[in-house]
Amino acid sequence: MRLVLIGQGAFCARVLEALVERGEVVVGAYTVPDPGRGGPVVEAAKKAGIPVFQPSSMRAPEVYEQFCSLKPDLGVMAFVTDIVPRNILECPRLGTIQYHPSLLPRHRGASAINWAIIQGEKRTGLTIFWLDRGIDTGPILLQKEVEIGPDDTVGSLYFNQLFPLGVEAILEAVSLVKEGKAPRIPQDERLATYEPPCEEKHALIDWRQPLERVYDLIRGTNPQPGATTALRGKKLKLYDSEKLPGVQGGPGGVVEVGEKGFTVACPGGAILVKRVQPEGVGKQPAADFARQVALTPGERLGS
């Protein structure tokens, strides 16, 4: 079975390596342009002797002609941010499958991991599904469920669980397709949710919210886009943090500054902030930032 891979980043590169290691026939890989550096997918493809393409847009007519010339049996999409036109998705003889980091139909959209954590969910997972004309709406091929730990961030949940399990799931899905055993289970639209890409406007901290809500927002936007608040009229993004139930103080008030960072109160407790990004500056330990700006208990965060 002839496979063509579409994707980017470390995840797509690892999928490519895993398919090759297992002896699958990968006849081409498409990834995003990365002038001067190539990128992980390019490196993995070249190492395996697989043709790799980096079009500026998958919508260009010549891309479709080139794609079809590879005579693919199955398209595999692994971490795709570009819009792939319908004619390319339908070109492979058996269609195209895609990895999505949620239990579809829950959390359709580009920021599925963020929203699952922000909304305080305890479990999530991944789906391999068949592409159709909607956004993450196609029939389900297989799913894997994982637990969201109480202190998981987007980064830890993805890299520790959804990344390695996703690679295994794609391998399993390809095997099922090759064996003619791959199901096409319709998604239950009654259970469907869709959220927009998680951006800074969705990550604004309201220190009047309960401790759990504030903590879920911070970890659900770590490492991107970062939970946003303000100090002395300037934007401040919060990343690594710890939940401290029972600590008392006015919402947004700094109650302690120490070697681990600084502690900010909200209803039900406080957040120990361990890593921040001040406006116009890179990420840094919160304790260093607190010393630099002479942060003192009694100051207040928020607009």
N, C-alpha and C positions, 0 to 999 in steps of 0.2 A: 504494500500500500504506500503510495507516494504522498508525503506530507509536505505542506508549506506552512511555516511558522510566521506569525505576525506578532510583534511585541517589542518591549524595550526593557532596559534595566537589568538588574541582577536576576530577577525572577525569570524573565524570558531566556536569559543566557543559561541559567541552570536547567530549565526545561529542555532547551536545545541539547545541552550536554547529556542529560539523562536519556533522551530519546536516542541519541547516537550510541551511548554506552550500551543500550539495550538492543541495538542492531536495527532500529527502525530506519526506513529510507526517507531521509529529509532531503528534498530536492531544491529547497530554497528557503531563505529567511528574509523577512522585511522588518526594518527597524527605522527609528527616527534619525535624521541627520545629526551628526556630531562633529562639526568641522575641526580637523586637526587632531582629534583624539580617537575617533572610531567608535568607542563605546564597548560595553561588555558583550553585546550580541554579536557585533562585528568580530571581536576577538575570538569568541567561541566558534563562530561559523568558519572563520579562516583556519583555525586550528584543526577543524574537522573536515576541511576541504569542501565546504558547502557554499554555493553561490549566495552572496548577501547583497541586498539592495537597500538604499537609503534615499528614497524619493522625497522631495520636499513636500509632496502631498500625494496621498493614496488616491485622490480623485482625478489625477491627471490621466487622460485617455491612454497614453503610452504605457502607464502602469498596468492597466487592465490587460492590454495585449501581451505585455511581458509576463504577467502573472499566469495567464492562461497557457502561454507557451511552455510552462513547466509541467503541464498536464497533471495537476494535483488530483488525488483521490479525496483528500481531506484537508481542510484548513484548520489550523489550531491558533487561537488568539490567546496570548499570555501577557497580560498587563499592557493594554492598548489605550492610548489617550487620543489618538487621531481618529477622525471620522473615516471609517472604511466603507466605501460605497457598496450598494446592494449587489451590483454585478460581480464584484470581486468575491463577496461572501457566497454567492451562488455558483461561482465558477467551478469549484471542486466537485467531482462526480458525486460524492456522498454528503456534501454540504460543509459547514463550518461549525466548530465547537468553540466555546469560550469559557475561561475561568472567571468567576466572580466571587469576591470575599464576603458573602453573606448567604443565609439560607433563603434563597428566593422562594416566594415572591416578596419576602421582607427585605427592606433596604435596597431597592433598586437605586441606581445612580452611582456617581463617581466617588462618593465618600462613605461607602457602606460601613467601613470599620469605625470611622469617626462617630457616626450617628448611633451605632449600636452601643458604644461606650457612653456617649453623652446622654442617651436616654436610659442609662442605668440597667441595661440588660445583663443577665447572668450567663447567657449562652448565645453563641452565634455559630458560624461555620462557613463553608464554601460550597459553591455550586458549579458544576460543569454543565452547560446547557447548549442547546442548539440555537444558532442565530436565526432570528426571524426579522420582521420589519419594525418591531418595537424596540424600546430601550430596556434591555434585560428582561424581556417578556417571553423568550422562546421556551420550548419544551425542555424539561429537565432530563439530563442523562444520568447524573449521580450527584449525591450530596454527602458531605462529611460535617459532623457537628463537633464543636469544641466549647470548652468552658471559658468564660471571661473571668479572670481572677479579680479579686476586689481591688487590687492595686495595678492591674494591667493598664498600660498606655497603648495608643495606636501602634507605636513602635514595637513594644514587647509582644503584643498579641500577633502582629503580622510576622515578625522575624522568628519568633519562637514556635509559632503554631501554624498560622495560615500560609506562610511561605513554604516550609518543607512539606506540609500535608497537601498543599496545592500541587506541588511537583508530582507527588505520588498519585494524586487524583487524576491528573492529566494522563499519566502513563496508564493508569487503569482504564480511563475512558477510551484511549486510543486502542487498547487491547479489545475492549468490548465492541468497538466499531469494526475492527478488523475481523472479529469472530462472528459478526452479524448479530450480536446480542445486545446492542446498545438501545436502551429504551428511549422513548420520547413521551415523557409524562407531562401533560398540560399543567401549567401553573394555575393555582386557585386564585382567581382575581379578587375574591372576597377577602383574602388575607394580604393583598398587595399593599405595600407602602413605597413611596418614592420621596427622597430628599435631595435637595440641590447640592452642588459641590460645597463642602464646608470651607467657608472663607472667614476673613477677620470679622465681618459684620455678624456672623453667627457665633463668634467666640468671645463676645463681650461679657465680662463677669459682672453680675449683679450681686454685690455682697449682702444684700438683704435676703437672698435665697437661702434655703436650708443647707447645712454643711454637705450633705450627700450630693445635692444638685451642683454645688460649686465645685466639689472635688471631681465629680464625673465630667464636668465641662473641661476642667484643666487637663485631666488625663486623656479625655477624648479629643483633645486638640494638640497633643504632644506626640510627635515633634512638629506637626504642621496643622493648622496655621499658627498655633500658639494662643493660649487664652490671654485676652487683652484687658488691661485695666489702666489706671493712670496714677501717677505720683507727682505732686507739685506741678500739675498741668501738663506733664509729658507722658506719652504712651509708654507703657511697660508691659512686656509679654512674660507670662509665667509658664514654666515647663515642669521640671521635676518637682514633686511636692509630696507631702505626707499629711494624712488626715489626723487631727487631734480632737477627738470628741471631748466634750465637757469643759473645754477652755472658755472662759467668759470674756466678753468685750463687745463694744459697739460694732455694728457691721462695717467692715472695711478698716477697722482700727488696727494699727500695729501694736501688739501686746508684748512682744519680746523680740530682741535682736541678739543673735548668738553666733557661735562658730559654725552651726549647720545651716544658717540662713536667718530668715525673719518670719515671725508668726503673725497671721492676719485673722481677725475674728469674723465670724458670721454666725447666724442663728444655729445653735446646737453644738458649737465648738469653734475650731480654728484650723487654718491651713498653714503648715510649715512649708514655706517656699524655699526650695533648694537651688533652683537654677532660673535665671531670668535673661531677658534681652531688652536692655534699655533702647529707647528710640535712637536710631542711627548708629547703633553699636552692635557688635556680635554677642552671641550667647556667652554667659559667664556665671560662675558660682554666685548664688544670692548673697552669701556672706561677704564676698569681695565687693559686690555692688553696694551693700549696706554700709561698708566702711568708707567706700569712695564718696558716697553722698551724705555721710554722717546721719544715717537714718536712726531715728529714736522712737521709742514707744510713745504712743499717743498720736503720732501722725496717722493720716487716713488715706487709704487708696480708694480710687474710683473717681468718676467724673464729677 
